[in-house]
């Protein structure tokens, strides 16, 4: 194909002078399409912004709702804490008083018991001294009894020596002996009883000492218990302070609940307003798309009517190139270079690790080999041409211009602008070019270059048929 016959001279691209000449319709219609496409793009941006705002408002409303629930739970918990604290304060205060009274009384009783035990110990000491005196006296008595027995024995010996004259003396001596024996027997019994009593008193004395020690320890423990009572009383004071703080916190929480409720109501109103705005934006988007369709159909009507427009050379080039590609595909099928089923393969296999996602089909290798020779020269047709490429009916662009077919790197934004081959473009323009079956389709759109960058473009496409089957279309993108 001789591209030179389609070449546009610089003066042909300028709009015609104002007037009533019918030739002025083409440039004006072309300019109208550009303006409408720009407005449609702006509306699309506003729709995205509106959607983001609506999602943000929904998120904020949800957060406000959750905050309100949290505040209500906090208020309920604080009310329960306040009630519990007041009950605890009452119980602790009463318990502290009762414990203090009980421990005080116990300390008094223990003190009295300790004093009595100590007094009992003192009394035992006195009893022990008395028993010792009695034991000493018993020993003296026993000694006297022995001496009396000796006296009685001597009296009996003397009475026997005196004969009849000592009979009376013998009787007295016998009586004295009998008395001495009885005294000695009683003294021995008294010693045994005193010994037993002393042993019992020793045990009582030992128990008394242990009781006194226990009583003293009990008094000391009672003192510690009294200290614990003071600690409990301090705890009561702390609980009282905590209760007062909880009471002080309740009012701000309630005010926060009221404020949160008001904020939630305002946010719900804002959400309703955002939803209404989004509906209006969606409606405006639909209207702008409809107007864009009308303008494109109008330009198509003008071009088909034979009126020359600034787009006419590009339309012719697109149609002729589409026919050339169709012929090339059919020849390749007939020559067995590619199967017809392979050429219409729709099994798009993702290329791992690519971002944006790239895919391959059974015909990708074939188009990568044959299409550059047709597509690359078209880039020199005019300075206004930005790209040209064949796409299948699903918007899949297998082979792009070499300048847009660089190997992908680590930056998705850079990849989106420089690695546009092997990708599916399902946007309105891409699908429209691939699925159009009219002689040509002229679209005006904003080209997404990645990273939020857009370029206003015109896109003319013509359908490609292979063996009477619609394969896709050939696109030329150029600056208005």
C-alpha positions in Angstrom: 0.0 0.0 0.0 1.3 3.5 -1.0 0.8 5.6 2.1 1.9 8.7 0.3 -1.4 9.0 -1.5 -3.0 9.6 2.0 -0.5 12.1 3.2 -1.9 15.3 4.8 -0.3 18.6 4.2 -0.2 20.9 7.3 -2.6 23.4 5.8 -5.2 20.7 5.2 -5.5 20.0 8.9 -6.6 23.5 9.8 -10.4 24.2 10.1 -12.0 25.9 7.1 -12.8 29.6 7.3 -16.1 30.6 8.9 -18.9 30.9 6.5 -21.9 29.1 5.1 -19.9 26.8 2.8 -21.0 23.2 3.3 -17.4 22.1 3.4 -17.1 23.8 6.8 -19.4 21.2 8.3 -16.7 18.5 8.5 -14.2 20.5 10.5 -16.9 21.8 12.8 -18.4 18.3 13.3 -14.9 17.0 14.0 -14.2 19.7 16.5 -17.6 19.0 18.1 -16.7 15.4 18.6 -13.5 16.4 20.3 -15.2 18.7 22.7 -17.9 16.1 23.5 -15.3 13.4 24.1 -13.5 15.8 26.5 -16.7 16.5 28.3 -17.5 12.8 28.5 -14.0 12.2 29.9 -14.5 14.9 32.5 -17.9 13.4 33.5 -16.2 10.0 33.7 -13.6 11.4 36.1 -16.3 13.0 38.1 -18.1 9.7 38.3 -15.0 8.0 39.6 -14.5 10.8 42.1 -18.1 10.6 43.1 -17.8 6.8 43.6 -14.7 7.3 45.7 -16.4 9.9 47.8 -19.5 7.8 48.2 -17.4 4.8 49.3 -15.5 7.1 51.7 -18.8 8.5 53.1 -20.1 5.0 53.5 -17.0 4.0 55.3 -17.3 7.0 57.6 -21.0 6.3 58.3 -20.1 2.7 59.1 -17.3 3.9 61.4 -19.7 6.4 63.0 -22.2 3.7 63.5 -19.6 1.4 65.1 -18.5 4.4 67.3 -22.0 4.9 68.4 -22.4 1.3 69.4 -19.0 1.5 71.2 -20.2 4.6 73.0 -23.4 2.9 74.0 -21.5 -0.1 75.3 -19.1 2.2 77.1 -22.0 4.1 78.7 -23.7 0.8 79.7 -20.4 -0.5 81.1 -19.7 2.7 83.0 -23.2 2.6 84.5 -22.6 -1.0 85.6 -19.2 0.0 86.9 -20.7 3.0 88.8 -23.3 0.7 90.4 -20.7 -1.9 91.2 -18.4 0.7 92.6 -21.1 2.2 94.8 -22.1 -1.2 96.0 -18.5 -2.1 96.7 -18.0 1.2 98.5 -21.0 0.5 100.7 -20.0 -3.1 101.4 -16.4 -2.2 102.1 -17.4 0.7 104.3 -19.7 -1.5 106.3 -17.3 -4.4 106.4 -14.4 -2.1 107.4 -16.4 -0.8 110.3 -17.5 -4.3 111.4 -14.0 -5.7 111.0 -12.6 -2.7 113.0 -15.2 -3.2 115.8 -14.7 -7.0 115.8 -10.9 -6.8 115.8 -11.0 -4.1 118.5 -13.2 -6.2 120.7 -11.0 -9.3 120.0 -7.9 -7.3 120.9 -9.5 -6.2 124.1 -10.6 -9.7 125.0 -7.2 -11.1 124.1 -5.5 -8.5 126.2 -7.7 -9.4 129.1 -7.1 -13.1 128.5 -3.3 -12.5 128.3 -3.4 -10.5 131.5 -5.4 -13.3 133.3 -3.0 -15.9 131.9 -0.1 -14.0 133.2 -1.8 -13.5 136.5 -2.5 -17.2 136.6 1.1 -17.9 136.0 2.0 -15.6 138.9 -0.5 -17.4 141.1 1.1 -20.7 140.1 4.4 -19.4 141.2 3.0 -18.5 144.6 1.4 -21.9 144.9 4.7 -23.6 144.0 6.3 -21.5 146.8 3.6 -22.6 149.3 4.0 -26.3 148.2 7.7 -26.0 148.8 7.1 -24.6 152.2 4.7 -27.4 153.0 7.1 -29.9 151.6 9.8 -28.4 153.9 7.5 -28.6 156.8 6.6 -32.2 156.0 10.2 -33.0 155.9 10.6 -31.5 159.4 7.7 -33.4 160.7 9.1 -36.6 159.3 12.4 -35.8 161.0 10.6 -35.2 164.3 8.7 -38.5 163.8 12.0 -40.4 163.4 13.4 -38.7 166.5 10.2 -39.6 168.4 10.6 -43.2 167.3 14.1 -43.2 168.7 12.8 -41.7 171.9 10.1 -44.4 172.1 12.7 -47.1 171.4 15.0 -45.8 174.1 12.0 -45.7 176.5 11.1 -49.3 175.7 14.7 -50.4 176.3 14.8 -48.4 179.6 11.4 -49.8 180.7 12.6 -53.4 180.1 15.7 -52.7 182.1 13.6 -51.4 185.1 11.3 -54.3 185.1 8.0 -53.8 187.0 8.9 -50.3 187.8 9.2 -49.4 184.2 5.9 -50.9 183.0 4.1 -47.6 183.0 6.9 -46.0 181.3 6.8 -48.8 178.7 3.2 -48.2 178.0 3.9 -44.5 177.4 6.8 -45.4 175.2 4.6 -47.7 173.2 2.0 -45.1 172.7 4.6 -42.6 171.7 6.0 -45.0 169.2 2.6 -45.7 167.8 2.0 -42.0 167.4 5.4 -41.5 165.8 4.7 -44.3 163.3 1.4 -42.7 162.4 3.0 -39.3 162.0 5.8 -40.9 159.9 3.2 -42.6 157.7 1.1 -39.5 157.3 4.3 -37.5 156.5 5.3 -40.0 153.8 1.8 -39.8 152.3 1.9 -36.1 152.4 5.3 -36.1 150.6 3.9 -38.3 147.9 0.8 -36.0 147.5 3.0 -33.0 147.4 5.3 -34.5 144.8 2.3 -35.3 142.6 0.8 -31.9 143.2 4.2 -30.3 142.3 4.3 -32.3 139.0 0.8 -31.1 138.2 1.7 -27.6 139.1 4.8 -27.9 136.9 2.6 -29.0 133.9 0.1 -26.1 134.6 3.0 -23.7 134.8 4.3 -24.9 131.5 0.9 -24.7 129.9 0.5 -21.3 131.4 3.7 -20.1 129.9 2.7 -21.4 126.5 -0.7 -19.8 126.9 0.9 -16.5 127.8 3.2 -16.7 124.7 0.2 -17.5 122.5 -1.8 -14.7 124.0 1.1 -12.3 123.3 1.3 -13.5 119.7 -2.4 -13.1 119.4 -2.1 -9.5 120.6 0.6 -8.9 118.1 -1.5 -10.4 115.3 -4.5 -8.4 116.4 -2.3 -5.3 116.0 -1.5 -6.4 112.5 -5.2 -7.1 111.9 -5.9 -3.6 113.1 -3.3 -2.3 110.5 -5.2 -4.4 107.8 -8.4 -2.7 109.0 -6.8 0.7 108.3 -5.7 -0.6 104.9 -9.3 -1.6 104.2 -10.5 1.8 105.2 -7.9 3.3 102.8 -9.3 1.0 100.1 -12.8 2.3 100.9 -11.5 5.9 100.3 -9.9 4.8 97.0 -13.1 3.2 95.8 -15.0 6.3 96.8 -12.6 8.4 94.7 -12.9 5.9 91.8 -16.7 6.1 92.1 -16.6 9.9 91.9 -14.4 9.7 88.8 -16.7 7.2 87.1 -19.6 9.5 87.9 -17.6 12.5 86.5 -16.9 10.5 83.3 -20.5 9.5 82.7 -21.6 12.9 81.7 -19.0 13.4 78.9 -19.7 9.9 77.6 -23.4 10.8 77.4 -22.6 14.0 75.7 -20.4 12.1 73.3 -23.2 9.7 72.5 -25.5 12.7 71.7 -22.8 14.3 69.5 -22.0 11.0 67.8 -25.7 10.5 67.1 -25.8 14.0 65.5 -22.7 13.3 63.5 -24.2 10.0 62.3 -27.3 11.8 61.2 -25.3 14.4 59.4 -23.2 11.7 57.7 -26.3 9.8 56.6 -27.6 13.0 55.1 -24.2 13.5 53.4 -24.3 9.8 52.2 -27.8 10.4 50.8 -26.6 13.6 49.0 -23.5 11.7 47.7 -25.7 8.9 46.4 -28.0 11.5 44.7 -24.9 13.2 43.2 -23.6 9.9 42.0 -27.0 9.1 40.4 -26.9 12.4 38.6 -23.3 11.8 37.6 -24.2 8.4 36.3 -27.1 9.9 34.4 -24.8 12.6 33.0 -22.3 9.9 32.1 -25.0 8.0 30.2 -26.1 11.2 28.5 -22.5 12.1 27.5 -22.0 8.6 26.1 -25.2 9.0 24.1 -24.2 12.4 22.9 -20.7 11.0 22.0 -22.4 8.2 20.0 -24.6 10.8 18.2 -21.5 12.9 17.4 -19.6 9.9 16.1 -22.6 8.8 14.0 -22.9 12.3 12.7 -19.3 12.4 11.7 -19.8 9.0 10.1 -22.8 10.3 8.2 -20.7 13.3 7.0 -17.8 11.2 5.9 -20.1 8.8 4.1 -21.8 11.7 2.3 -18.6 12.5 0.6 -17.8 15.7 2.5 -14.1 16.0 3.1 -13.2 16.4 6.8 -9.9 16.5 8.6 -10.5 12.9 9.4 -11.1 11.7 5.9 -7.4 10.7 5.1 -7.2 8.7 8.3 -10.5 6.9 7.5 -9.2 5.9 4.1 -5.9 4.8 5.5 -7.6 2.7 8.2 -10.0 1.0 5.7 -7.3 0.2 3.2 -4.9 -1.1 5.9 -7.7 -3.3 7.3 -8.3 -4.7 3.8 -4.5 -5.3 3.4 -4.3 -7.2 6.8 -7.4 -9.3 5.9 -5.7 -10.3 2.6 -2.5 -11.1 4.5 -4.3 -13.3 7.0 -6.2 -15.2 4.3 -3.0 -15.8 2.3 -1.3 -17.2 5.5 -4.3 -19.5 6.2 -4.2 -20.8 2.6 -0.4 -21.2 2.8 -0.7 -23.1 6.0 1.3 -20.6 8.0 -1.5 -20.3 10.6 -4.7 -22.3 11.1 -8.0 -20.6 10.8 -8.9 -22.0 14.3 -5.6 -20.6 15.7 -6.3 -17.2 14.1 -9.6 -17.1 16.0 -8.3 -18.5 19.2 -9.9 -16.8 22.3 -8.0 -18.8 24.9 -6.0 -15.9 26.3 -3.2 -17.3 28.4 -1.8 -14.9 31.1 1.9 -14.1 31.1 3.1 -14.7 34.7 4.5 -11.8 36.6 3.2 -9.0 34.2 1.6 -5.8 35.5 -0.5 -4.7 33.7 -1.5 -8.2 32.7 -0.3 -9.5 29.3 -1.8 -12.5 27.6 -0.9 -14.8 24.7 -2.9 -16.7 22.1 -2.1 -19.3 19.4 -1.9 -16.5 16.8 0.3 -14.0 18.8 3.6 -15.3 17.4 2.2 -15.1 13.9 1.0 -11.5 14.2 4.2 -10.5 16.0 6.0 -11.7 12.9 3.8 -10.3 10.1 2.1 -7.1 11.4 5.1 -4.8 12.1 5.9 -4.5 8.4 2.4 -3.1 7.8 1.9 -1.1 11.0 5.3 0.6 11.5 5.2 2.7 8.2 1.8 4.1 9.1 3.4 6.0 12.1 5.1 8.2 9.5 1.9 9.0 7.7 1.4 12.2 9.8 2.9 13.7 12.9 -0.5 13.4 14.4 -0.5 9.6 14.3 0.2 8.2 17.8 -0.2 4.5 17.2 -1.8 1.9 15.0 -2.6 -1.7 15.7 -4.9 -4.6 14.8 -7.2 -5.9 17.6 -9.5 -8.9 17.7 -13.2 -8.7 18.4 -12.6 -8.9 22.2 -10.3 -5.9 22.3 -7.1 -8.1 22.4 -4.1 -6.2 20.9 -1.5 -8.9 20.1 1.1 -6.8 18.2 1.6 -3.1 18.9 4.0 -0.6 17.5 7.6 -1.3 18.5 7.8 1.9 20.5 5.0 0.5 22.7 6.3 -3.1 22.9 9.1 -2.8 25.3 9.8 -5.6 27.9 8.0 -4.9 31.2 9.9 -3.6 34.2 9.1 -3.3 37.9 7.0 -0.1 37.6 3.4 -0.8 36.6 2.9 2.9 35.6 5.8 2.8 33.2 4.6 -0.6 31.9 1.2 0.8 31.2 2.6 3.5 29.0 5.4 1.5 27.3 4.3 -2.1 27.2 0.9 -2.0 25.6 1.3 -5.1 23.4 -0.2 -8.5 24.3 -2.9 -6.8 26.3 -6.7 -6.8 26.3 -8.3 -3.3 26.2 -12.0 -3.6 27.2 -12.7 0.1 27.3 -15.4 1.6 25.2 -13.0 2.6 22.4 -11.1 -0.7 22.3 -14.1 -2.9 22.3 -15.9 -0.6 19.8 -13.0 -0.8 17.4 -12.8 -4.6 17.7 -16.5 -5.3 17.4 -17.5 -2.7 14.8 -18.8 -4.2 11.5 -19.6 -0.9 9.8 -17.3 0.4 7.0 -15.4 2.4 9.6 -15.8 3.8 13.2 -14.5 7.2 14.2 -14.3 7.6 18.0 -12.9 10.4 20.2 -11.6 9.4 23.6 -9.1 10.1 26.3 -6.2 7.6 26.1 -5.1 6.3 29.5 -1.3 6.5 29.6 -1.1 5.2 33.2 -0.5 7.0 36.5 -3.7 9.1 36.0 -2.4 10.7 32.8 -4.7 11.0 29.8 -4.3 12.2 26.3 -7.2 13.4 24.1 -7.2 11.2 21.0 -9.2 10.3 17.9 -9.5 6.7 17.0 -10.6 5.5 13.5 -11.0 1.8 12.9 -12.2 -0.5 10.1 -13.3 -4.1 10.4 -11.0 -7.0 9.4 -12.7 -10.1 7.8 -11.0 -13.4 7.2 -12.8 -15.9 5.1 -16.0 -13.9 5.6 -15.6 -14.2 9.4 -15.2 -11.0 11.5 -11.8 -11.2 13.1 -11.6 -7.7 14.6 -10.5 -4.3 13.4 -7.6 -2.1 12.6 -7.1 1.0 14.7 -5.3 4.3 14.1 -5.0 6.6 17.0 -4.1 10.2 16.2 -4.1 13.6 17.8 -7.2 15.9 17.1 
